[in-house]
Amino acid sequence: MMLAFARPTMVGAIWPSSRHLAQAMAQGADGARRIVELGAGTGAITQALCERHPHTPTTVVELQPELADQLRQRFSGMTVLQAPAHEVLEAWPEGEEPVVVVSSLPFRSLPPPWRDGTSRAIEHFLRAQPERRLIQYTYQPRAPFDLQLGESLVWRKRTVVWRNAPPAWVWELGAG
């Protein structure tokens, strides 16, 4: 729990996601040939991804070194990268589709340079292949971040998970 308070603007919640939210996020990745999870934290959503998509190659991205180490130990069959999300997406090899990005990044509380750089990298990543999409949750009934690169991508609200503290809205960003 101490990690959440060491960098409060880099952590979206004090408690891990509920199993209900984790299951809703994992369901959003249905149909993926590859999953990239951004901001895995303690691994609540990672676990749900493992259970629902056991044969789908998954890359887990976590910025905090301590959490990345814990994820490597807990999910030895997955690739775990300790790096900023935007760097992973910018370096991603072309040609793999459909990739679904499952994100727990706290866009509304990130410092503006991190928020803007990461959201731009996500938009570029999604535009590179029209079948790619982002599954993202937020604790507010509005889109997780404002689009910066035009109107070819569209936010769609998938569901509201009331059995989470606080309640969470699950969104999908993809081709319009």
Biotite code that builds the C-alpha atoms (Angstrom):
import biotite.structure as struc

atoms = struc.array([
    struc.Atom([0.000, 0.000, 0.000], chain_id="A", res_id=1, res_name="MET", atom_name="CA", element="C"),
    struc.Atom([2.933, 2.324, 0.590], chain_id="A", res_id=2, res_name="MET", atom_name="CA", element="C"),
    struc.Atom([3.583, 2.472, -3.172], chain_id="A", res_id=3, res_name="LEU", atom_name="CA", element="C"),
    struc.Atom([0.277, 4.226, -3.792], chain_id="A", res_id=4, res_name="ALA", atom_name="CA", element="C"),
    struc.Atom([1.239, 7.053, -1.496], chain_id="A", res_id=5, res_name="PHE", atom_name="CA", element="C"),
    struc.Atom([4.834, 7.382, -2.710], chain_id="A", res_id=6, res_name="ALA", atom_name="CA", element="C"),
    struc.Atom([3.641, 8.579, -6.158], chain_id="A", res_id=7, res_name="ARG", atom_name="CA", element="C"),
    struc.Atom([-0.046, 9.485, -5.748], chain_id="A", res_id=8, res_name="PRO", atom_name="CA", element="C"),
    struc.Atom([-0.428, 11.042, -9.219], chain_id="A", res_id=9, res_name="THR", atom_name="CA", element="C"),
    struc.Atom([0.860, 7.852, -10.849], chain_id="A", res_id=10, res_name="MET", atom_name="CA", element="C"),
    struc.Atom([-1.608, 5.530, -9.087], chain_id="A", res_id=11, res_name="VAL", atom_name="CA", element="C"),
    struc.Atom([-5.316, 5.599, -9.907], chain_id="A", res_id=12, res_name="GLY", atom_name="CA", element="C"),
    struc.Atom([-6.688, 3.854, -6.808], chain_id="A", res_id=13, res_name="ALA", atom_name="CA", element="C"),
    struc.Atom([-5.604, 2.812, -3.361], chain_id="A", res_id=14, res_name="ILE", atom_name="CA", element="C"),
    struc.Atom([-7.278, -0.627, -3.629], chain_id="A", res_id=15, res_name="TRP", atom_name="CA", element="C"),
    struc.Atom([-6.862, -3.148, -6.434], chain_id="A", res_id=16, res_name="PRO", atom_name="CA", element="C"),
    struc.Atom([-9.672, -3.483, -8.971], chain_id="A", res_id=17, res_name="SER", atom_name="CA", element="C"),
    struc.Atom([-12.550, -5.713, -7.882], chain_id="A", res_id=18, res_name="SER", atom_name="CA", element="C"),
    struc.Atom([-12.965, -9.082, -9.566], chain_id="A", res_id=19, res_name="ARG", atom_name="CA", element="C"),
    struc.Atom([-16.077, -7.663, -11.236], chain_id="A", res_id=20, res_name="HIS", atom_name="CA", element="C"),
    struc.Atom([-14.119, -4.835, -12.852], chain_id="A", res_id=21, res_name="LEU", atom_name="CA", element="C"),
    struc.Atom([-11.269, -7.200, -13.734], chain_id="A", res_id=22, res_name="ALA", atom_name="CA", element="C"),
    struc.Atom([-13.712, -9.572, -15.437], chain_id="A", res_id=23, res_name="GLN", atom_name="CA", element="C"),
    struc.Atom([-15.337, -6.715, -17.389], chain_id="A", res_id=24, res_name="ALA", atom_name="CA", element="C"),
    struc.Atom([-11.913, -5.557, -18.581], chain_id="A", res_id=25, res_name="MET", atom_name="CA", element="C"),
    struc.Atom([-10.902, -9.095, -19.578], chain_id="A", res_id=26, res_name="ALA", atom_name="CA", element="C"),
    struc.Atom([-14.173, -9.555, -21.464], chain_id="A", res_id=27, res_name="GLN", atom_name="CA", element="C"),
    struc.Atom([-13.328, -6.404, -23.425], chain_id="A", res_id=28, res_name="GLY", atom_name="CA", element="C"),
    struc.Atom([-10.255, -8.197, -24.809], chain_id="A", res_id=29, res_name="ALA", atom_name="CA", element="C"),
    struc.Atom([-12.341, -10.951, -26.433], chain_id="A", res_id=30, res_name="ASP", atom_name="CA", element="C"),
    struc.Atom([-11.166, -11.621, -29.985], chain_id="A", res_id=31, res_name="GLY", atom_name="CA", element="C"),
    struc.Atom([-7.607, -10.407, -29.426], chain_id="A", res_id=32, res_name="ALA", atom_name="CA", element="C"),
    struc.Atom([-4.711, -12.302, -30.943], chain_id="A", res_id=33, res_name="ARG", atom_name="CA", element="C"),
    struc.Atom([-2.395, -10.441, -28.569], chain_id="A", res_id=34, res_name="ARG", atom_name="CA", element="C"),
    struc.Atom([-3.054, -8.400, -25.426], chain_id="A", res_id=35, res_name="ILE", atom_name="CA", element="C"),
    struc.Atom([-0.979, -5.528, -24.080], chain_id="A", res_id=36, res_name="VAL", atom_name="CA", element="C"),
    struc.Atom([-1.866, -4.548, -20.521], chain_id="A", res_id=37, res_name="GLU", atom_name="CA", element="C"),
    struc.Atom([-0.788, -1.071, -19.424], chain_id="A", res_id=38, res_name="LEU", atom_name="CA", element="C"),
    struc.Atom([-0.465, -0.135, -15.753], chain_id="A", res_id=39, res_name="GLY", atom_name="CA", element="C"),
    struc.Atom([-0.907, -3.642, -14.361], chain_id="A", res_id=40, res_name="ALA", atom_name="CA", element="C"),
    struc.Atom([-0.320, -2.600, -10.748], chain_id="A", res_id=41, res_name="GLY", atom_name="CA", element="C"),
    struc.Atom([-0.916, -5.508, -8.371], chain_id="A", res_id=42, res_name="THR", atom_name="CA", element="C"),
    struc.Atom([-2.217, -7.790, -11.137], chain_id="A", res_id=43, res_name="GLY", atom_name="CA", element="C"),
    struc.Atom([-5.963, -7.963, -10.460], chain_id="A", res_id=44, res_name="ALA", atom_name="CA", element="C"),
    struc.Atom([-6.803, -7.440, -14.133], chain_id="A", res_id=45, res_name="ILE", atom_name="CA", element="C"),
    struc.Atom([-3.784, -9.496, -15.218], chain_id="A", res_id=46, res_name="THR", atom_name="CA", element="C"),
    struc.Atom([-5.257, -12.458, -13.321], chain_id="A", res_id=47, res_name="GLN", atom_name="CA", element="C"),
    struc.Atom([-8.615, -12.051, -15.063], chain_id="A", res_id=48, res_name="ALA", atom_name="CA", element="C"),
    struc.Atom([-6.845, -11.846, -18.438], chain_id="A", res_id=49, res_name="LEU", atom_name="CA", element="C"),
    struc.Atom([-4.993, -15.100, -17.636], chain_id="A", res_id=50, res_name="CYS", atom_name="CA", element="C"),
    struc.Atom([-8.234, -16.845, -16.747], chain_id="A", res_id=51, res_name="GLU", atom_name="CA", element="C"),
    struc.Atom([-10.306, -15.629, -19.709], chain_id="A", res_id=52, res_name="ARG", atom_name="CA", element="C"),
    struc.Atom([-7.542, -15.656, -22.354], chain_id="A", res_id=53, res_name="HIS", atom_name="CA", element="C"),
    struc.Atom([-5.116, -18.413, -21.289], chain_id="A", res_id=54, res_name="PRO", atom_name="CA", element="C"),
    struc.Atom([-3.716, -18.977, -24.800], chain_id="A", res_id=55, res_name="HIS", atom_name="CA", element="C"),
    struc.Atom([-3.471, -15.351, -25.917], chain_id="A", res_id=56, res_name="THR", atom_name="CA", element="C"),
    struc.Atom([0.080, -13.935, -25.786], chain_id="A", res_id=57, res_name="PRO", atom_name="CA", element="C"),
    struc.Atom([0.055, -11.108, -23.266], chain_id="A", res_id=58, res_name="THR", atom_name="CA", element="C"),
    struc.Atom([2.587, -8.380, -22.579], chain_id="A", res_id=59, res_name="THR", atom_name="CA", element="C"),
    struc.Atom([2.199, -6.714, -19.187], chain_id="A", res_id=60, res_name="VAL", atom_name="CA", element="C"),
    struc.Atom([3.559, -3.185, -18.689], chain_id="A", res_id=61, res_name="VAL", atom_name="CA", element="C"),
    struc.Atom([4.131, -1.657, -15.257], chain_id="A", res_id=62, res_name="GLU", atom_name="CA", element="C"),
    struc.Atom([6.225, 1.438, -14.501], chain_id="A", res_id=63, res_name="LEU", atom_name="CA", element="C"),
    struc.Atom([6.839, 0.796, -10.789], chain_id="A", res_id=64, res_name="GLN", atom_name="CA", element="C"),
    struc.Atom([9.892, -1.533, -10.427], chain_id="A", res_id=65, res_name="PRO", atom_name="CA", element="C"),
    struc.Atom([8.611, -3.259, -7.272], chain_id="A", res_id=66, res_name="GLU", atom_name="CA", element="C"),
    struc.Atom([5.245, -4.046, -8.826], chain_id="A", res_id=67, res_name="LEU", atom_name="CA", element="C"),
    struc.Atom([6.847, -5.207, -12.089], chain_id="A", res_id=68, res_name="ALA", atom_name="CA", element="C"),
    struc.Atom([9.038, -7.637, -10.103], chain_id="A", res_id=69, res_name="ASP", atom_name="CA", element="C"),
    struc.Atom([5.990, -8.997, -8.262], chain_id="A", res_id=70, res_name="GLN", atom_name="CA", element="C"),
    struc.Atom([4.133, -9.427, -11.570], chain_id="A", res_id=71, res_name="LEU", atom_name="CA", element="C"),
    struc.Atom([7.095, -11.345, -13.075], chain_id="A", res_id=72, res_name="ARG", atom_name="CA", element="C"),
    struc.Atom([7.055, -13.756, -10.140], chain_id="A", res_id=73, res_name="GLN", atom_name="CA", element="C"),
    struc.Atom([3.286, -14.188, -10.140], chain_id="A", res_id=74, res_name="ARG", atom_name="CA", element="C"),
    struc.Atom([2.779, -14.462, -13.929], chain_id="A", res_id=75, res_name="PHE", atom_name="CA", element="C"),
    struc.Atom([5.868, -16.298, -15.130], chain_id="A", res_id=76, res_name="SER", atom_name="CA", element="C"),
    struc.Atom([4.242, -17.228, -18.457], chain_id="A", res_id=77, res_name="GLY", atom_name="CA", element="C"),
    struc.Atom([3.784, -13.599, -19.475], chain_id="A", res_id=78, res_name="MET", atom_name="CA", element="C"),
    struc.Atom([6.199, -10.994, -20.727], chain_id="A", res_id=79, res_name="THR", atom_name="CA", element="C"),
    struc.Atom([6.415, -8.269, -18.061], chain_id="A", res_id=80, res_name="VAL", atom_name="CA", element="C"),
    struc.Atom([8.072, -4.988, -19.022], chain_id="A", res_id=81, res_name="LEU", atom_name="CA", element="C"),
    struc.Atom([9.057, -2.353, -16.483], chain_id="A", res_id=82, res_name="GLN", atom_name="CA", element="C"),
    struc.Atom([8.791, 0.741, -18.684], chain_id="A", res_id=83, res_name="ALA", atom_name="CA", element="C"),
    struc.Atom([6.613, 3.741, -19.482], chain_id="A", res_id=84, res_name="PRO", atom_name="CA", element="C"),
    struc.Atom([3.554, 2.731, -21.505], chain_id="A", res_id=85, res_name="ALA", atom_name="CA", element="C"),
    struc.Atom([4.222, 5.206, -24.305], chain_id="A", res_id=86, res_name="HIS", atom_name="CA", element="C"),
    struc.Atom([7.716, 3.783, -24.893], chain_id="A", res_id=87, res_name="GLU", atom_name="CA", element="C"),
    struc.Atom([6.367, 0.231, -25.197], chain_id="A", res_id=88, res_name="VAL", atom_name="CA", element="C"),
    struc.Atom([3.661, 1.273, -27.662], chain_id="A", res_id=89, res_name="LEU", atom_name="CA", element="C"),
    struc.Atom([6.027, 3.415, -29.746], chain_id="A", res_id=90, res_name="GLU", atom_name="CA", element="C"),
    struc.Atom([8.466, 0.488, -30.078], chain_id="A", res_id=91, res_name="ALA", atom_name="CA", element="C"),
    struc.Atom([5.785, -2.137, -30.835], chain_id="A", res_id=92, res_name="TRP", atom_name="CA", element="C"),
    struc.Atom([6.449, -4.153, -34.026], chain_id="A", res_id=93, res_name="PRO", atom_name="CA", element="C"),
    struc.Atom([4.005, -3.627, -36.883], chain_id="A", res_id=94, res_name="GLU", atom_name="CA", element="C"),
    struc.Atom([1.835, -6.341, -38.343], chain_id="A", res_id=95, res_name="GLY", atom_name="CA", element="C"),
    struc.Atom([0.275, -7.949, -35.270], chain_id="A", res_id=96, res_name="GLU", atom_name="CA", element="C"),
    struc.Atom([-3.472, -7.559, -35.349], chain_id="A", res_id=97, res_name="GLU", atom_name="CA", element="C"),
    struc.Atom([-5.857, -7.456, -33.739], chain_id="A", res_id=98, res_name="PRO", atom_name="CA", element="C"),
    struc.Atom([-4.007, -6.278, -30.639], chain_id="A", res_id=99, res_name="VAL", atom_name="CA", element="C"),
    struc.Atom([-6.178, -5.209, -27.726], chain_id="A", res_id=100, res_name="VAL", atom_name="CA", element="C"),
    struc.Atom([-4.677, -2.782, -25.233], chain_id="A", res_id=101, res_name="VAL", atom_name="CA", element="C"),
    struc.Atom([-6.158, -3.183, -21.738], chain_id="A", res_id=102, res_name="VAL", atom_name="CA", element="C"),
    struc.Atom([-5.294, -0.175, -19.613], chain_id="A", res_id=103, res_name="SER", atom_name="CA", element="C"),
    struc.Atom([-5.598, 0.752, -15.966], chain_id="A", res_id=104, res_name="SER", atom_name="CA", element="C"),
    struc.Atom([-3.625, 3.973, -16.366], chain_id="A", res_id=105, res_name="LEU", atom_name="CA", element="C"),
    struc.Atom([-5.151, 6.805, -14.296], chain_id="A", res_id=106, res_name="PRO", atom_name="CA", element="C"),
    struc.Atom([-5.352, 9.373, -17.106], chain_id="A", res_id=107, res_name="PHE", atom_name="CA", element="C"),
    struc.Atom([-7.410, 11.925, -15.174], chain_id="A", res_id=108, res_name="ARG", atom_name="CA", element="C"),
    struc.Atom([-4.807, 12.086, -12.380], chain_id="A", res_id=109, res_name="SER", atom_name="CA", element="C"),
    struc.Atom([-1.578, 11.742, -14.399], chain_id="A", res_id=110, res_name="LEU", atom_name="CA", element="C"),
    struc.Atom([0.653, 14.803, -14.704], chain_id="A", res_id=111, res_name="PRO", atom_name="CA", element="C"),
    struc.Atom([-0.152, 16.511, -18.062], chain_id="A", res_id=112, res_name="PRO", atom_name="CA", element="C"),
    struc.Atom([3.114, 15.562, -19.824], chain_id="A", res_id=113, res_name="PRO", atom_name="CA", element="C"),
    struc.Atom([2.588, 11.850, -18.981], chain_id="A", res_id=114, res_name="TRP", atom_name="CA", element="C"),
    struc.Atom([-1.120, 11.946, -19.801], chain_id="A", res_id=115, res_name="ARG", atom_name="CA", element="C"),
    struc.Atom([-0.652, 13.735, -23.127], chain_id="A", res_id=116, res_name="ASP", atom_name="CA", element="C"),
    struc.Atom([2.351, 11.680, -24.256], chain_id="A", res_id=117, res_name="GLY", atom_name="CA", element="C"),
    struc.Atom([0.730, 8.367, -23.333], chain_id="A", res_id=118, res_name="THR", atom_name="CA", element="C"),
    struc.Atom([-2.660, 9.178, -24.840], chain_id="A", res_id=119, res_name="SER", atom_name="CA", element="C"),
    struc.Atom([-0.966, 10.340, -28.074], chain_id="A", res_id=120, res_name="ARG", atom_name="CA", element="C"),
    struc.Atom([1.056, 7.097, -28.201], chain_id="A", res_id=121, res_name="ALA", atom_name="CA", element="C"),
    struc.Atom([-2.157, 5.081, -27.723], chain_id="A", res_id=122, res_name="ILE", atom_name="CA", element="C"),
    struc.Atom([-3.885, 6.995, -30.514], chain_id="A", res_id=123, res_name="GLU", atom_name="CA", element="C"),
    struc.Atom([-0.948, 6.421, -32.900], chain_id="A", res_id=124, res_name="HIS", atom_name="CA", element="C"),
    struc.Atom([-0.840, 2.731, -31.940], chain_id="A", res_id=125, res_name="PHE", atom_name="CA", element="C"),
    struc.Atom([-4.566, 2.253, -32.594], chain_id="A", res_id=126, res_name="LEU", atom_name="CA", element="C"),
    struc.Atom([-4.500, 4.171, -35.891], chain_id="A", res_id=127, res_name="ARG", atom_name="CA", element="C"),
    struc.Atom([-1.702, 1.935, -37.234], chain_id="A", res_id=128, res_name="ALA", atom_name="CA", element="C"),
    struc.Atom([-4.113, -1.040, -37.485], chain_id="A", res_id=129, res_name="GLN", atom_name="CA", element="C"),
    struc.Atom([-7.881, -0.457, -37.651], chain_id="A", res_id=130, res_name="PRO", atom_name="CA", element="C"),
    struc.Atom([-8.632, -3.687, -35.754], chain_id="A", res_id=131, res_name="GLU", atom_name="CA", element="C"),
    struc.Atom([-6.681, -2.546, -32.688], chain_id="A", res_id=132, res_name="ARG", atom_name="CA", element="C"),
    struc.Atom([-8.635, -1.187, -29.761], chain_id="A", res_id=133, res_name="ARG", atom_name="CA", element="C"),
    struc.Atom([-8.206, 0.073, -26.225], chain_id="A", res_id=134, res_name="LEU", atom_name="CA", element="C"),
    struc.Atom([-10.198, -1.087, -23.202], chain_id="A", res_id=135, res_name="ILE", atom_name="CA", element="C"),
    struc.Atom([-9.883, 1.487, -20.405], chain_id="A", res_id=136, res_name="GLN", atom_name="CA", element="C"),
    struc.Atom([-11.772, 2.196, -17.206], chain_id="A", res_id=137, res_name="TYR", atom_name="CA", element="C"),
    struc.Atom([-12.328, 5.405, -15.342], chain_id="A", res_id=138, res_name="THR", atom_name="CA", element="C"),
    struc.Atom([-14.004, 6.399, -12.099], chain_id="A", res_id=139, res_name="TYR", atom_name="CA", element="C"),
    struc.Atom([-15.976, 9.157, -13.836], chain_id="A", res_id=140, res_name="GLN", atom_name="CA", element="C"),
    struc.Atom([-18.866, 8.896, -16.321], chain_id="A", res_id=141, res_name="PRO", atom_name="CA", element="C"),
    struc.Atom([-16.842, 10.530, -19.095], chain_id="A", res_id=142, res_name="ARG", atom_name="CA", element="C"),
    struc.Atom([-14.246, 9.283, -21.552], chain_id="A", res_id=143, res_name="ALA", atom_name="CA", element="C"),
    struc.Atom([-10.884, 8.552, -19.899], chain_id="A", res_id=144, res_name="PRO", atom_name="CA", element="C"),
    struc.Atom([-8.990, 11.147, -21.958], chain_id="A", res_id=145, res_name="PHE", atom_name="CA", element="C"),
    struc.Atom([-9.650, 13.648, -24.734], chain_id="A", res_id=146, res_name="ASP", atom_name="CA", element="C"),
    struc.Atom([-8.588, 12.593, -28.214], chain_id="A", res_id=147, res_name="LEU", atom_name="CA", element="C"),
    struc.Atom([-5.804, 14.740, -29.646], chain_id="A", res_id=148, res_name="GLN", atom_name="CA", element="C"),
    struc.Atom([-5.348, 13.478, -33.194], chain_id="A", res_id=149, res_name="LEU", atom_name="CA", element="C"),
    struc.Atom([-8.687, 13.956, -34.924], chain_id="A", res_id=150, res_name="GLY", atom_name="CA", element="C"),
    struc.Atom([-11.897, 12.012, -35.216], chain_id="A", res_id=151, res_name="GLU", atom_name="CA", element="C"),
    struc.Atom([-10.939, 8.646, -36.733], chain_id="A", res_id=152, res_name="SER", atom_name="CA", element="C"),
    struc.Atom([-11.126, 7.036, -33.274], chain_id="A", res_id=153, res_name="LEU", atom_name="CA", element="C"),
    struc.Atom([-14.286, 6.931, -31.177], chain_id="A", res_id=154, res_name="VAL", atom_name="CA", element="C"),
    struc.Atom([-14.951, 6.305, -27.480], chain_id="A", res_id=155, res_name="TRP", atom_name="CA", element="C"),
    struc.Atom([-17.781, 3.854, -26.701], chain_id="A", res_id=156, res_name="ARG", atom_name="CA", element="C"),
    struc.Atom([-19.036, 3.161, -23.177], chain_id="A", res_id=157, res_name="LYS", atom_name="CA", element="C"),
    struc.Atom([-19.122, -0.642, -22.665], chain_id="A", res_id=158, res_name="ARG", atom_name="CA", element="C"),
    struc.Atom([-20.507, -0.970, -19.140], chain_id="A", res_id=159, res_name="THR", atom_name="CA", element="C"),
    struc.Atom([-20.597, 0.409, -15.601], chain_id="A", res_id=160, res_name="VAL", atom_name="CA", element="C"),
    struc.Atom([-19.257, -1.823, -12.840], chain_id="A", res_id=161, res_name="VAL", atom_name="CA", element="C"),
    struc.Atom([-21.149, -0.853, -9.718], chain_id="A", res_id=162, res_name="TRP", atom_name="CA", element="C"),
    struc.Atom([-19.544, -3.642, -7.661], chain_id="A", res_id=163, res_name="ARG", atom_name="CA", element="C"),
    struc.Atom([-16.206, -1.850, -7.472], chain_id="A", res_id=164, res_name="ASN", atom_name="CA", element="C"),
    struc.Atom([-15.021, 0.765, -4.983], chain_id="A", res_id=165, res_name="ALA", atom_name="CA", element="C"),
    struc.Atom([-15.505, 3.312, -6.426], chain_id="A", res_id=166, res_name="PRO", atom_name="CA", element="C"),
    struc.Atom([-17.828, 2.338, -9.299], chain_id="A", res_id=167, res_name="PRO", atom_name="CA", element="C"),
    struc.Atom([-16.019, 2.202, -12.650], chain_id="A", res_id=168, res_name="ALA", atom_name="CA", element="C"),
    struc.Atom([-17.022, 2.950, -16.228], chain_id="A", res_id=169, res_name="TRP", atom_name="CA", element="C"),
    struc.Atom([-15.435, 0.648, -18.821], chain_id="A", res_id=170, res_name="VAL", atom_name="CA", element="C"),
    struc.Atom([-14.749, 2.288, -22.176], chain_id="A", res_id=171, res_name="TRP", atom_name="CA", element="C"),
    struc.Atom([-13.556, 1.103, -25.579], chain_id="A", res_id=172, res_name="GLU", atom_name="CA", element="C"),
    struc.Atom([-11.588, 3.271, -28.005], chain_id="A", res_id=173, res_name="LEU", atom_name="CA", element="C"),
    struc.Atom([-11.378, 2.113, -31.582], chain_id="A", res_id=174, res_name="GLY", atom_name="CA", element="C"),
    struc.Atom([-11.944, 2.963, -35.221], chain_id="A", res_id=175, res_name="ALA", atom_name="CA", element="C"),
    struc.Atom([-15.035, 5.079, -35.831], chain_id="A", res_id=176, res_name="GLY", atom_name="CA", element="C"),
])
